Amino acid sequence: MSTVLSMRASRERVRDGVPAPVKDWVDFSDGSGPAQVVAYVERELPPDGIPAYLAARRSGARSFVLWADEHRRERVATLVTLSANGGVATFQALGAHGELIGTLRREKALRGRGLRTRWTVTQPGGPEAVGFKGRIFWWCMWWLTFPVQLLILLVSIFDGAPGNEGGVARPPRRIKWRAGGQLPLEFRSRGNKLHLHAPEVDWRLGAALVVLLRTFGASSWDTSKK
């Protein structure tokens, strides 16, 4: 039985000019009962603050903390960017004492080694797990219907329809990671859930990964200017 991680994001960031308790969190479920909160998520800002973070973010850089509680008393893990350039970004997930939990690498479609965005996950001493965003079949279907979707979007804009997407279908987002013939990780776009199929996958690395994936999605949680 696989365990499941998912991120819940809130729009609340600042309260009366004072940082509020952390409102974004990661749920963990092993199927034995209700999902439990295992980490609270917050951007880790550089010395120059939010403007510097957002500027670096455009190149693919990301940085955030997984806290044990909403009041930031203890770190569970930290994600840092090792490099980000030309559509290829490499990240490290570090433990509470700075120890390496795992390495994550994102190669944007057409910038790395394929037509689809490639994600590589590696734990110390373990094999590389490689996954590609979306299945080729569904990408073909999405591109075939893209002209119709574009027309729907334009109509919704001129009609003043609520929402930003106007009913346009999202690109395929499911990712299956494979390593040595096994399927240790799987991200399912419905519910934005990451399934850990292999017990040897550190749940902290999984938590960092599901949060990182959400920063590259349409509903990015880390773009707030406050």
WOBELWO-V204526 format. One record per pair of residues at least 12 apart in sequence whose C-alpha atoms are under 7 Angstrom apart, sorted by the first residue. I is the first residue (numbers start at 1). J is the second residue. If there is no record, write none. Layout:
i->I j->J
i->I j->J
This chain:
i->2 j->30
i->2 j->195
i->2 j->196
i->2 j->197
i->3 j->29
i->3 j->30
i->3 j->195
i->3 j->196
i->3 j->197
i->4 j->28
i->4 j->29
i->4 j->30
i->4 j->193
i->4 j->194
i->4 j->195
i->4 j->196
i->5 j->26
i->5 j->27
i->5 j->28
i->5 j->29
i->5 j->193
i->5 j->194
i->5 j->195
i->5 j->207
i->6 j->26
i->6 j->27
i->6 j->28
i->6 j->192
i->6 j->193
i->6 j->194
i->6 j->210
i->7 j->25
i->7 j->26
i->7 j->27
i->7 j->210
i->7 j->211
i->8 j->24
i->8 j->25
i->8 j->26
i->9 j->24
i->9 j->25
i->9 j->221
i->10 j->23
i->10 j->24
i->13 j->226
i->14 j->226
i->21 j->70
i->21 j->71
i->22 j->40
i->22 j->41
i->22 j->42
i->22 j->70
i->22 j->71
i->24 j->40
i->24 j->41
i->25 j->37
i->25 j->39
i->25 j->40
i->25 j->41
i->26 j->38
i->26 j->39
i->26 j->40
i->26 j->207
i->38 j->68
i->39 j->66
i->39 j->67
i->39 j->68
i->39 j->69
i->40 j->66
i->40 j->67
i->40 j->68
i->40 j->69
i->40 j->70
i->41 j->64
i->41 j->65
i->41 j->66
i->41 j->67
i->42 j->64
i->42 j->65
i->42 j->66
i->43 j->63
i->43 j->64
i->43 j->65
i->43 j->222
i->44 j->63
i->44 j->64
i->44 j->65
i->50 j->225
i->54 j->223
i->59 j->84
i->59 j->85
i->60 j->84
i->60 j->87
i->60 j->89
i->61 j->81
i->61 j->84
i->61 j->89
i->62 j->80
i->62 j->81
i->63 j->79
i->63 j->80
i->63 j->81
i->64 j->78
i->64 j->79
i->65 j->77
i->65 j->78
i->65 j->79
i->66 j->78
i->75 j->96
i->76 j->95
i->76 j->96
i->77 j->93
i->77 j->94
i->77 j->95
i->77 j->96
i->77 j->204
i->78 j->93
i->78 j->94
i->78 j->95
i->79 j->91
i->79 j->92
i->79 j->93
i->79 j->94
i->79 j->208
i->80 j->92
i->80 j->93
i->86 j->111
i->87 j->107
i->87 j->108
i->87 j->111
i->88 j->106
i->88 j->107
i->88 j->108
i->88 j->112
i->89 j->105
i->89 j->106
i->89 j->107
i->90 j->104
i->90 j->105
i->90 j->106
i->91 j->103
i->91 j->104
i->91 j->105
i->92 j->104
i->93 j->205
i->93 j->208
i->101 j->123
i->101 j->124
i->101 j->205
i->102 j->122
i->102 j->123
i->102 j->124
i->102 j->205
i->103 j->121
i->103 j->122
i->103 j->123
i->104 j->120
i->104 j->121
i->104 j->122
i->105 j->119
i->105 j->120
i->105 j->121
i->106 j->118
i->106 j->119
i->106 j->120
i->107 j->119
i->116 j->132
i->116 j->133
i->117 j->132
i->117 j->133
i->118 j->131
i->118 j->132
i->118 j->133
i->119 j->131
i->119 j->132
i->127 j->179
i->128 j->179
i->129 j->177
i->129 j->178
i->129 j->179
i->130 j->177
i->130 j->178
i->130 j->179
i->131 j->175
i->131 j->176
i->131 j->177
i->131 j->178
i->132 j->175
i->132 j->176
i->133 j->172
i->133 j->173
i->133 j->174
i->133 j->175
i->134 j->172
i->134 j->173
i->134 j->174
i->134 j->175
i->138 j->172
i->139 j->172
i->142 j->171
i->149 j->168
i->152 j->166
i->152 j->168
i->153 j->165
i->153 j->166
i->153 j->168
i->173 j->189
i->174 j->187
i->174 j->188
i->174 j->189
i->175 j->187
i->175 j->188
i->183 j->197
i->184 j->196
i->184 j->197
i->184 j->198
i->185 j->197
i->194 j->210
